[in-house]
Amino acid sequence: MVCEKIIIIGAGLGGLSAAIRLAKSGFDVTVLEKNETVGGKVNFVEADGYKFDTGASLLTMRHVFEELFTFAEKRLDDYLDLTALDPICRYFWTDGITLDASQDVQKTENEIRKFAPQDVENFRNYLSDSENKYAIAEKTFLARSLNDLPHLLRPKYLKDLLAISSLKTLDAHNKNYFQSPKLQQLFNRFATYNGSSPYQTPATFALVPFVEFGLGAWYVRGGIYEIPKALAKLAREFDVKIRTNCAVEKIIIENKKAVGVKRTARFIKVILSFQTPMRLKLTAIFCRPKIKNFKTANRRAAVLFSCLEHARNFRSSRITTSFFRRLSRRI
Ligand SMILES: Cc1cc2nc3c(=O)[nH]c(=O)nc-3n(C[C@H](O)[C@H](O)[C@H](O)COP(=O)(O)OP(=O)(O)OC[C@H]3O[C@@H](n4cnc5c(N)ncnc54)[C@H](O)[C@@H]3O)c2cc1C
């Protein structure tokens, strides 16, 4: 059994998945996450009883998660409640036309036939080209790290890379296939998968539609944030230590080897809110990200805290924010 220590920076889906695989392989893994919560881009905000995803909102490429859970000798279904979506998405246009996209090609073709019958055949060809691009990409850059450039540049892969690389933009590619501006627009939206513009991103991105139309999409019951929660749970089952509110400032390198990390001095934030007799709402924020010494920082925060408590007891109406600014500078 290996027992080396590993530190992973970031508890996004990438960090958590790596942590699970490494811990399952016998490493002693710690994940350091600067945010309060795990999940990285896959997160949510809550307002008025509603929950909004900040990142992805539907799950594609389920097989990638299956592989991870199988590696961990667990069942994905025991951790996540996934429902296959049909339709996957409903597209609306201002003239009242809608299109329900389905993994069932026949159903999608029927939807297209309603407003662009001339493009039904084109859709079939487009999807076939997308599948072909996906198959090539899967064995080259999806399966291997792009950092492994020497490997990817071997003649065997170079041919594949050239086959999916395109000098054409995604928009030009879609215009070549579809006559309907609505369908050109619909398939342009796949550039947004990584926040790109279809007018600038290469037609390589035409592989993405196959991910939805060909491989399908799932709804995660409870919202997409259930995914990082499930991964964190699985990681902890393998004794991974996940430290949130823990930003890494520097990776320490010795003899060209990473030997440790330097954590950023703790961000001390004291927020108090109370009302004076004049109903003056005061919020004092004491925020010193540059404080090096934790003990000093904590002492300063404690002093500020007790001053605020003291002031509250006296119910002084002369308390002002600038007073607290001066106070926090002095302590
Ligand atoms: C709107 C939107 C929609 C998306 N839709 C999809 C989709 O449908 N399908 C799909 O597959 N993908 C989608 N994505 C992309 C997907 O969410 C990301 O690719 C994925 O979550 C990235 O995971 P990651 O772990 O690589 O990075 P991140 O999620 O960015 O995680 C990195 C983590 O590292 C932490 N970190 C960074 N620096 C430090 C530091 N110095 N110290 C400590 N911690 C640090 C960050 O706080 C963060 O938690 C979408 C993204 C967005 C924004």
The ligand as a Tripos MOL2 file, in Angstrom:
@<TRIPOS>MOLECULE
LIG
   53    58     1     0     0
SMALL
NO_CHARGES

@<TRIPOS>ATOM
      1 C1        -22.5700   28.4430  -16.9100 C.3       1 LIG1
      2 C2        -21.7730   27.1580  -17.0490 C.ar      1 LIG1
      3 C3        -22.3620   26.0620  -17.6470 C.ar      1 LIG1
      4 C4        -21.6360   24.8800  -17.7820 C.ar      1 LIG1
      5 N1        -22.2410   23.8030  -18.3660 N.ar      1 LIG1
      6 C5        -21.5670   22.6490  -18.4700 C.ar      1 LIG1
      7 C6        -22.1760   21.4680  -18.9910 C.ar      1 LIG1
      8 O1        -23.3460   21.4950  -19.3570 O.2       1 LIG1
      9 N2        -21.4560   20.3240  -19.0750 N.ar      1 LIG1
     10 C7        -20.1590   20.2910  -18.6570 C.ar      1 LIG1
     11 O2        -19.5220   19.2140  -18.7430 O.2       1 LIG1
     12 N3        -19.5530   21.3610  -18.1520 N.ar      1 LIG1
     13 C8        -20.2190   22.5420  -18.0490 C.ar      1 LIG1
     14 N4        -19.6070   23.6270  -17.5320 N.ar      1 LIG1
     15 C9        -18.2010   23.5340  -17.2070 C.3       1 LIG1
     16 C10       -17.9670   22.7960  -15.9070 C.3       1 LIG1
     17 O3        -18.7970   23.3450  -14.9010 O.3       1 LIG1
     18 C11       -16.4970   22.9650  -15.5730 C.3       1 LIG1
     19 O4        -15.7090   22.5070  -16.6500 O.3       1 LIG1
     20 C12       -16.0870   22.1560  -14.3650 C.3       1 LIG1
     21 O5        -16.9730   22.3760  -13.2950 O.3       1 LIG1
     22 C13       -14.6800   22.5670  -14.0220 C.3       1 LIG1
     23 O6        -14.2630   21.8330  -12.9000 O.3       1 LIG1
     24 P1        -12.7910   22.0140  -12.3580 P.3       1 LIG1
     25 O7        -12.6890   21.2160  -11.1130 O.co2     1 LIG1
     26 O8        -11.8280   21.7270  -13.4370 O.co2     1 LIG1
     27 O9        -12.6410   23.5790  -12.0920 O.3       1 LIG1
     28 P2        -13.4660   24.5320  -11.1020 P.3       1 LIG1
     29 O10       -14.8790   24.1320  -10.9920 O.co2     1 LIG1
     30 O11       -13.1420   25.9140  -11.5600 O.co2     1 LIG1
     31 O12       -12.7630   24.2440   -9.7070 O.3       1 LIG1
     32 C14       -11.5520   24.8150   -9.3510 C.3       1 LIG1
     33 C15       -11.5920   24.9880   -7.8390 C.3       1 LIG1
     34 O13       -10.3060   25.4030   -7.3990 O.3       1 LIG1
     35 C16       -10.4750   26.3880   -6.4080 C.3       1 LIG1
     36 N5         -9.2330   27.1740   -6.3840 N.ar      1 LIG1
     37 C17        -8.7190   27.9320   -7.3700 C.ar      1 LIG1
     38 N6         -7.5640   28.4890   -6.9710 N.ar      1 LIG1
     39 C18        -7.3540   28.0730   -5.7020 C.ar      1 LIG1
     40 C19        -6.3280   28.3190   -4.7570 C.ar      1 LIG1
     41 N7         -5.2860   29.1080   -5.0260 N.pl3     1 LIG1
     42 N8         -6.4130   27.7270   -3.5420 N.ar      1 LIG1
     43 C20        -7.4620   26.9000   -3.2460 C.ar      1 LIG1
     44 N9         -8.4660   26.6500   -4.1030 N.ar      1 LIG1
     45 C21        -8.4040   27.2210   -5.3130 C.ar      1 LIG1
     46 C22       -11.6670   27.1920   -6.8790 C.3       1 LIG1
     47 O14       -12.2800   27.9160   -5.8260 O.3       1 LIG1
     48 C23       -12.5830   26.0610   -7.4000 C.3       1 LIG1
     49 O15       -13.4450   25.5500   -6.4010 O.3       1 LIG1
     50 C24       -20.3070   24.8060  -17.3420 C.ar      1 LIG1
     51 C25       -19.7190   25.9120  -16.7190 C.ar      1 LIG1
     52 C26       -20.4400   27.0840  -16.5660 C.ar      1 LIG1
     53 C27       -19.7840   28.2590  -15.8470 C.3       1 LIG1
@<TRIPOS>BOND
     1     1     2 1
     2     2     3 ar
     3     2    52 ar
     4     3     4 ar
     5     4     5 ar
     6     4    50 ar
     7     5     6 ar
     8     6     7 ar
     9     6    13 1
    10     7     8 2
    11     7     9 ar
    12     9    10 ar
    13    10    11 2
    14    10    12 ar
    15    12    13 ar
    16    13    14 ar
    17    14    15 1
    18    14    50 ar
    19    15    16 1
    20    16    17 1
    21    16    18 1
    22    18    19 1
    23    18    20 1
    24    20    21 1
    25    20    22 1
    26    22    23 1
    27    23    24 1
    28    24    25 2
    29    24    26 1
    30    24    27 1
    31    27    28 1
    32    28    29 2
    33    28    30 1
    34    28    31 1
    35    31    32 1
    36    32    33 1
    37    33    34 1
    38    33    48 1
    39    34    35 1
    40    35    36 1
    41    35    46 1
    42    36    37 ar
    43    36    45 ar
    44    37    38 ar
    45    38    39 ar
    46    39    40 ar
    47    39    45 ar
    48    40    41 1
    49    40    42 ar
    50    42    43 ar
    51    43    44 ar
    52    44    45 ar
    53    46    47 1
    54    46    48 1
    55    48    49 1
    56    50    51 ar
    57    51    52 ar
    58    52    53 1
@<TRIPOS>SUBSTRUCTURE
     1 LIG1         1 GROUP 0 **** ****
